[in-house]
């Protein structure tokens, strides 16, 4: 079986054909692949975005924080990113920890 029981990742062919993607560094391309995997893992019927802290995303990619931040800047034309906080359900206060929300643009 070619796909080994469905354990594969669907990627846009834009990654290979689009001139904007061709200009990206290898780190930015790898980050795009990881973000696609995380989108498949963490989004569903209710949400069309997911979130990760920079520390978590650095672990996911194997990048240092400076390398991650540089790759994120390169991907701005291809993904939406915005800062957010968790809201405590009991106190209704926003968390001190910043996380970044991501949406892959098609």
Legacy VTK file of the C-alpha trace (Angstrom):
# vtk DataFile Version 3.0
C-alpha trace
ASCII
DATASET POLYDATA
POINTS 106 float
0.000 0.000 0.000
1.474 3.308 -1.080
0.232 5.439 1.836
0.957 3.028 4.694
-2.457 2.970 6.396
-3.197 6.660 5.817
-0.168 8.039 7.652
0.622 10.803 5.210
0.331 14.564 4.943
-1.527 16.410 2.217
0.456 19.439 0.967
-0.434 22.037 -1.618
1.461 21.735 -4.903
2.087 25.471 -4.516
5.017 24.485 -2.328
6.714 23.120 -5.461
5.264 25.264 -8.268
4.582 28.757 -6.903
7.345 31.311 -7.508
6.832 32.795 -4.027
7.394 29.410 -2.415
10.456 28.721 -4.541
12.095 31.831 -3.067
11.647 30.621 0.535
14.538 29.283 2.567
14.579 25.588 3.442
13.754 26.516 7.050
10.643 28.435 5.969
9.560 25.532 3.763
10.009 23.076 6.646
8.025 25.368 8.938
5.246 25.462 6.328
5.172 21.646 6.251
5.056 21.456 10.068
2.286 24.090 10.219
0.265 22.064 7.722
0.643 18.975 9.898
-0.407 20.933 12.994
-3.396 22.373 11.125
-4.556 18.842 10.260
-3.978 17.748 13.845
-5.580 20.653 15.737
-8.366 22.093 13.571
-11.786 20.630 13.094
-15.348 21.505 12.216
-15.578 24.416 14.673
-12.201 26.105 14.258
-10.210 26.947 11.138
-7.095 28.012 13.031
-4.791 26.538 15.647
-2.300 27.968 18.109
1.178 27.219 19.383
3.651 29.037 21.572
7.010 29.852 20.009
8.657 27.421 22.421
6.316 24.595 21.360
6.722 25.406 17.680
10.518 25.500 18.041
10.349 21.971 19.490
7.994 20.853 16.691
10.392 22.086 13.999
13.724 21.485 15.724
14.603 25.178 15.282
16.141 27.658 17.672
13.882 30.609 18.530
15.780 33.064 16.263
15.581 30.619 13.336
11.867 30.070 13.981
11.140 33.800 14.050
13.021 34.354 10.790
11.128 31.512 9.075
7.795 32.869 10.364
8.581 36.267 8.806
9.241 34.606 5.453
5.880 32.816 5.554
3.733 35.922 6.134
2.342 35.906 2.555
1.231 32.276 2.931
-0.173 32.068 6.470
-2.126 34.303 8.821
-0.608 34.774 12.268
-1.885 36.739 15.236
-1.102 36.906 18.935
-3.613 35.685 21.485
-3.939 34.627 25.118
-5.831 31.917 26.906
-8.831 33.100 28.916
-9.258 31.446 32.313
-12.768 30.000 32.419
-13.209 30.756 36.122
-11.637 34.196 36.512
-12.194 35.353 32.891
-8.669 36.812 32.965
-6.273 36.558 30.060
-3.163 34.457 30.581
0.265 36.048 30.757
1.579 33.491 28.264
1.437 34.691 24.661
0.633 32.202 21.952
0.406 32.630 18.218
-2.664 31.578 16.258
-2.117 30.286 12.723
-4.321 29.864 9.678
-2.909 28.418 6.454
-3.993 30.509 3.462
-5.106 28.522 0.439
LINES 1 107
106 0 1 2 3 4 5 6 7 8 9 10 11 12 13 14 15 16 17 18 19 20 21 22 23 24 25 26 27 28 29 30 31 32 33 34 35 36 37 38 39 40 41 42 43 44 45 46 47 48 49 50 51 52 53 54 55 56 57 58 59 60 61 62 63 64 65 66 67 68 69 70 71 72 73 74 75 76 77 78 79 80 81 82 83 84 85 86 87 88 89 90 91 92 93 94 95 96 97 98 99 100 101 102 103 104 105
